[in-house]
Amino acid sequence: MLIALNKPYGVLCQFTSDDGRPTLADFVRQKGVYAAGRLDHDSEGLLLLTDDGGLAHRLTDPRHKQPKTYLVQVDGSIDDAAINALRRGVVLNDGPTLPAPAEYAAEPDWLWPRDPPVRFRKAIPTSWLTITLREGRNRQVRRMTAAVGFPTLRLIRLRIGEHALDGLAPGATRVLEG
């Protein structure tokens, strides 16, 4: 079984919580599935869940280099130099990243409001980009955008390999394979 979930902001990528925070159990009713990969509690978007260990491995192991595409809102007006640095790969404290296709993006008209909203500062604009990774380091997109001078404000995973969010509402699930 393979299930797509549009993980809302603030939800932990686990089925239990000792401190009462929202978890996958609040949204996924199918039993016997587990997350194939993770999204931080402050990230949103596509999370795949499965009961197939081999499939989970193929989706998450960096050796398989499954592309993962993110929509990213950053603090400031991102420029060509920063986009090009992301495309070449940047050096993080745990070593250089692989080159990552990155493109300017417009704020999508289909985007749901976030609760709580992203901070708004009248004097500092924000901008949007898409970035695709083929590796999966901890908080990698956030660390990459910070390394080029544009901290991430909002991060939404749109795609994992051939599987896409495709209009799935926040908190909703869709069975991809039975």
C-alpha positions as CSV (number, residue, x, y, z in Angstrom):
1,M,0.0,0.0,0.0
2,L,1.2,3.5,-0.8
3,I,-0.6,6.6,0.6
4,A,0.0,10.3,-0.1
5,L,-0.6,12.7,2.7
6,N,-0.5,16.5,2.5
7,K,1.2,17.0,5.9
8,P,0.1,20.2,7.5
9,Y,2.4,22.6,9.2
10,G,3.1,21.6,12.9
11,V,2.4,17.9,12.5
12,L,5.1,15.4,13.6
13,C,6.1,12.7,11.2
14,Q,5.3,10.0,13.7
15,F,2.2,8.3,15.0
16,T,2.6,9.2,18.7
17,S,3.6,12.2,20.8
18,D,4.4,12.4,24.4
19,D,3.5,16.1,24.5
20,G,0.1,16.2,22.8
21,R,1.3,17.7,19.5
22,P,-0.5,16.6,16.3
23,T,0.9,13.4,14.7
24,L,0.2,11.3,11.6
25,A,-2.3,9.4,13.6
26,D,-4.6,12.5,13.5
27,F,-4.8,12.2,9.7
28,V,-4.0,8.7,8.6
29,R,-6.6,6.0,9.4
30,Q,-5.0,3.1,7.6
31,K,-3.2,0.7,10.0
32,G,0.2,-0.9,9.4
33,V,1.7,2.0,7.4
34,Y,4.7,4.2,8.2
35,A,6.3,7.2,6.8
36,A,8.7,6.7,3.9
37,G,11.0,9.5,4.8
38,R,10.3,12.6,6.9
39,L,9.2,16.2,6.8
40,D,10.1,18.4,9.7
41,H,7.2,19.6,11.9
42,D,7.6,23.1,10.4
43,S,7.5,21.8,6.8
44,E,4.4,21.0,4.8
45,G,3.4,19.0,1.8
46,L,3.7,15.5,0.3
47,L,4.6,12.7,2.7
48,L,4.3,9.1,1.5
49,L,3.3,6.3,3.8
50,T,3.6,2.6,3.0
51,D,3.5,-0.9,4.5
52,D,6.2,-2.1,2.0
53,G,9.7,-1.9,3.5
54,G,11.4,-2.4,0.1
55,L,9.3,0.5,-1.4
56,A,10.1,2.7,1.5
57,H,13.8,2.0,1.0
58,R,13.7,2.8,-2.7
59,L,11.9,6.1,-2.0
60,T,14.2,7.2,0.8
61,D,17.7,5.8,0.5
62,P,20.0,8.4,-1.0
63,R,21.7,5.8,-3.2
64,H,18.5,5.6,-5.2
65,K,18.6,9.4,-5.7
66,Q,14.8,9.9,-5.9
67,P,14.2,13.5,-6.8
68,K,12.2,15.5,-4.3
69,T,10.9,18.9,-5.4
70,Y,10.0,21.7,-2.9
71,L,8.3,25.0,-3.2
72,V,10.2,27.5,-1.0
73,Q,9.4,30.9,0.3
74,V,12.5,32.8,1.4
75,D,13.2,36.0,3.3
76,G,14.3,38.7,0.8
77,S,14.3,39.0,-3.0
78,I,16.4,36.1,-4.1
79,D,18.8,36.9,-6.9
80,D,20.5,35.1,-9.8
81,A,23.7,34.6,-7.8
82,A,21.9,32.7,-5.1
83,I,19.8,30.6,-7.6
84,N,23.0,29.8,-9.5
85,A,24.8,28.8,-6.2
86,L,21.9,26.4,-5.4
87,R,22.2,25.0,-8.9
88,R,25.9,24.3,-8.5
89,G,25.6,23.0,-4.9
90,V,26.6,24.7,-1.8
91,V,29.0,23.8,1.1
92,L,27.2,23.1,4.3
93,N,28.8,22.2,7.7
94,D,28.5,18.5,6.8
95,G,30.1,18.9,3.3
96,P,29.1,20.0,-0.2
97,T,25.6,19.3,-1.5
98,L,24.9,17.9,-4.9
99,P,23.9,20.4,-7.6
100,A,20.2,21.1,-7.2
101,P,17.9,22.4,-10.0
102,A,16.5,25.6,-8.7
103,E,14.1,28.1,-10.4
104,Y,12.3,31.3,-9.6
105,A,8.6,30.7,-8.9
106,A,5.6,32.9,-8.4
107,E,3.5,32.5,-5.3
108,P,1.0,29.9,-6.5
109,D,-2.7,30.8,-6.5
110,W,-3.6,27.3,-5.2
111,L,-1.6,27.7,-2.1
112,W,-3.5,27.2,1.2
113,P,-3.0,29.6,4.1
114,R,-0.6,28.4,6.7
115,D,-1.7,28.3,10.4
116,P,0.1,30.2,12.0
117,P,0.8,32.5,9.1
118,V,4.4,33.2,7.9
119,R,5.7,36.3,9.6
120,F,5.1,39.5,7.6
121,R,7.6,42.3,7.5
122,K,6.5,45.4,5.5
123,A,10.1,46.5,4.7
124,I,11.4,43.1,3.7
125,P,10.0,41.3,0.7
126,T,9.8,37.5,0.3
127,S,10.3,35.5,-2.8
128,W,9.5,32.0,-4.0
129,L,11.6,29.3,-5.8
130,T,11.4,25.6,-6.5
131,I,14.4,23.3,-5.8
132,T,14.8,19.6,-6.4
133,L,17.1,17.5,-4.3
134,R,18.5,14.0,-4.9
135,E,19.9,13.6,-1.4
136,G,18.2,13.8,1.9
137,R,20.2,15.5,4.6
138,N,18.5,16.9,7.7
139,R,16.9,20.2,7.0
140,Q,18.8,20.4,3.8
141,V,16.7,22.9,1.9
142,R,16.6,25.3,4.8
143,R,20.3,25.1,5.3
144,M,21.0,25.6,1.6
145,T,18.9,28.7,1.3
146,A,20.4,30.1,4.5
147,A,23.9,29.4,3.1
148,V,23.1,31.6,0.0
149,G,21.7,34.4,2.2
150,F,18.0,33.8,2.0
151,P,16.5,32.0,5.0
152,T,13.5,29.7,4.4
153,L,10.2,31.0,5.7
154,R,7.9,28.3,4.3
155,L,8.7,24.9,2.8
156,I,6.3,22.7,0.9
157,R,7.2,19.4,-0.7
158,L,5.5,19.1,-4.0
159,R,6.9,15.8,-5.4
160,I,8.8,12.6,-4.6
161,G,9.9,10.8,-7.7
162,E,6.8,10.2,-9.8
163,H,4.4,11.0,-7.0
164,A,3.0,14.5,-6.7
165,L,0.8,16.5,-4.3
166,D,-1.6,17.3,-7.2
167,G,-4.2,19.3,-5.4
168,L,-4.4,17.2,-2.2
169,A,-5.8,19.4,0.6
170,P,-3.8,19.8,3.8
171,G,-4.5,16.9,6.1
172,A,-6.0,14.8,3.3
173,T,-4.8,11.5,2.1
174,R,-5.0,9.6,-1.2
175,V,-4.3,5.9,-1.8
176,L,-1.8,5.7,-4.7
177,E,-1.3,1.9,-4.7
178,G,-3.6,-0.6,-3.0
